[in-house]
Amino acid sequence: MFQMADFDLNPALDVDAAASSFAQTGRAQLTDFLSPDSARSMLEILRSRNDWLQVVNSENKLFELSREVRREMAESTREALETAIYAGARKGFQFRYETVRVPDGPNARLESSDPLAALATFLSSDRLRDLFRLITDTPTIDFADAQATAFGPGDFLTAHDDAVPNKQRHAAYVLGLTPQWRPEWGGLLLFHDDRVVSHGFVPDFNTLNLFRVPQKHSVSEVTRAAPYRRYSVTGWLRSR
């Protein structure tokens, strides 16, 4: 059973550089964020899971589909769903990817045997909370929520800004856990300025990307050239 103590930070993180970047641009990147053993262990855990749920939206409605449900779908139903997803992406906010969620409550996380809950507890610990407060210059951050995400070929997330009333999100984070990813495979975290893509991050392994909320961004579609899925742990730094 994974515990919070099984995770550790890279002691050589350049926190000052990250804080300076965040102050200037609203974005920061911390490479080799976790210790190598922690990052490799989490990657293997994500690869071995079979409880992933595919999430898709239809305007404001969210649908969750297990792998078993998708396997049993008739081909005509699967094709109709694909058509609807891409039609939604042409005119508004649309997404498709897989997720494993983590409870927000600290007690529920501590009672869980899920390694993702242990990682979320670690990301919300006093040490990490102080780190995030320093980098983002936001003393009101109380905890990090979390979910694992996996983007396979055809998966994407169109432009949005993460601003949701009453969620008290101060910054978003993406901890990349995919080794040897090439930019041309897609899955890029892109930042939008009107109709210009002003910046972007490749989902490098064991790299933590932070950015201020609200800020318009998207994840580009993963291509069929990608030999494996784009794994990450993502969430927001929030007040309770």
N, C-alpha and C positions, 0 to 999 in steps of 0.2 A: 504493500500500500504506500503510495507516494504521500509524503508530508511536505509542508512548506520548507522544512530544513533541507530537503533534497535539492532545492534550487539555490543557486548562488550567482552573483553578478561577477562580471569581469572587473577586477580591481583597477584596471588601467583605463577605464572610461574617461573620455575628455569631457567632463561635465561643463566646464567653463565655455568651451567652444559650442556645445549644444545650446547653452543658455543664450549666448551671443547670437547664434543663428536664429533661435526662436524669437528673440526680441526684435530682430531686424526683418524677418520674413514671415513669422508665424509658423515656421516649420523647423524641424531639427531631425538629425539622424545620428543614431548611436550604433556603430558597428561593433560586432562581437559583444553583444549586450549581455548575454548569459555566459556562464562558464561553458567551455566546450562540451563537457559531459552532460550538463543540464540541457543544452540545446539538442544534442544528439538523442538523448533519451526522449524528449518531447516529440521530436520528429518521428521516432519509431512508434511511439504511442499513437500518434495521429494516423500513421500509415496502417496500423493494425486494427483500427476501430471498424466496427460494422454497424454502428448506430447513427450514422450520418443521416440527416434529413435534408432533402432538396427543398429550398425555399424559393418561391416565385410569388410575384404580386400581380394583381389585377387592379390597377388604380390604388385605392386605399385598402384593399383586402389582401391578406397574407394567406398563402397556402403552403402547407408542409407535406412533403411526400417522402415516405420511407423508401428505401431501395427495394423492399419486397413489393410495395404497391406499384412502383415503376416497372418492375419485372413482369407483373401480371397485367399491365395495361395492354389493351388491344393496340395494334399498330396504328389504326385510324385515330384512336384517342391520343396517342403519343404525337402523331403528326399535327393534329388539331391544336394541341398544347404548344408545340413548337411555333406554329404559325401565329398563335395569339401572343406569345412572348415577344417575338420579333416585331409584330405589328405595334405592340405597346412601346417598344424601344424607339420606334420611328417618330413618336409624337409626344413622349413624356417620360416620367420616371419609371424605370423598369429594371428588374434584376432577376438573375438566376444563378444560384450557387448552392453548395452544401454547407451545413452548419451543425455544430454540437454546442448547445448552450450551457451556461454555468449560472447557478442561482446568484442573485445579488447579495442576499443576506449572509453576514459572516458566520452565524451559527449553522446555517444550512451547508455552507462550504466546509466547515470543520467536521460536520457529521458525515460528509460525503466521502466515499472511497475513490472518487474519480480524480485522476491526476490533474485534470484541467481545473478542478476546484482548488487543489493544492497550489497550482500556479496562480490562480486568481487571488488566493489568500496571500501569497508571496508578493504579488504586484500591489496589494493593498496594505502591506505591512508598514510599520512606522518608517523603516529605512527607505523603502521605495516611495512612499508618500512624500517624504521630505525631499527626495531626489526630484520627483515630478514637480513639486511646488517650486523648487529652486529653478529648474529649467524653464518652466512656463511662467514664473513670477506670479503664481496664483496660490496664495496661502489658504484659500477656502477648499482646496481639493481634499476630499475625505476618503475616497476609495476608487478603485478601478473595477468597472464591470468587465465581462469577458465572454467571448465565444470563440470556438475554433471555426475556421472557414477553409473550404477547399474549392478551388475553381478549376474545373476540367475544361476540355475543349468545348467551345460554344458558350461558356459561362461568362457573365459580365455584370456590371453595375453602372447604370447611367448616372449622369450628373445630379448631385444633390449637395446640401450643405450641413447636414447633421443637426440642424436647429430644430428641436422638438420641445414644445412648451412643457414646463414642469419637470424635465429630465435633468436640468442643471448640469449640462455637459460643458466643460471648460476646454477640453482638448481631446482629440482622438489619437489612438495609437494603433500601429500595425506591427506586430512582431513576426517578421518573415522566417519561415522554417522550411524553405525549399532550397535544396542545394543546386548549384550550377545552373541557374536560370538565365536564359538569353533574352534580351529585350524584344527581339523579333517574335518571340512566342506569345506576346501579349501579356495580360495580367499586370499591366503597369498601373501604379497609383498616380493619376494625373490631376493636376490642379488647373482650373479654368479661370481665365480673366476675360470676361465677355466671350468673344469667339476665339480667343488665343489660348493655347495650352502653355501656361507660363512656367511650369516646372513639372517634374515627374520623378518617381522613385521606382527602380527595378526591385522586385521582391527578393533581395539578397538574403542568404541564409544567416540567421542569428543577428539580424539587424533590426533595430527598433526605430520606426518612423513615427514622429510626433507632429501634430499640426493643430493649430488653434481652431476652435469652433465658434462661429460659423465660417466655413470656407468651402467654396464650391469645388468638388472633386468627383472623380469617377474611377472605375477599374476597367481597363480596356479588355475586350473579348480575348479569351485564351484561344489560340489557334490549334488546329489539328496537328501541327508540328511538335507541340509540347509532348515530351515523352512521359511525363507524369503530372500530377495535379499540383497546383499552386497552394501550398499549405501556409496558414498563418494563424496566429491568435490575435484577435482584434477587440477593441472596445473603446470606452470613453473614460476619462478622468472626471469624476463627478463629485458634487456635494450631496449630502443626504437630505 
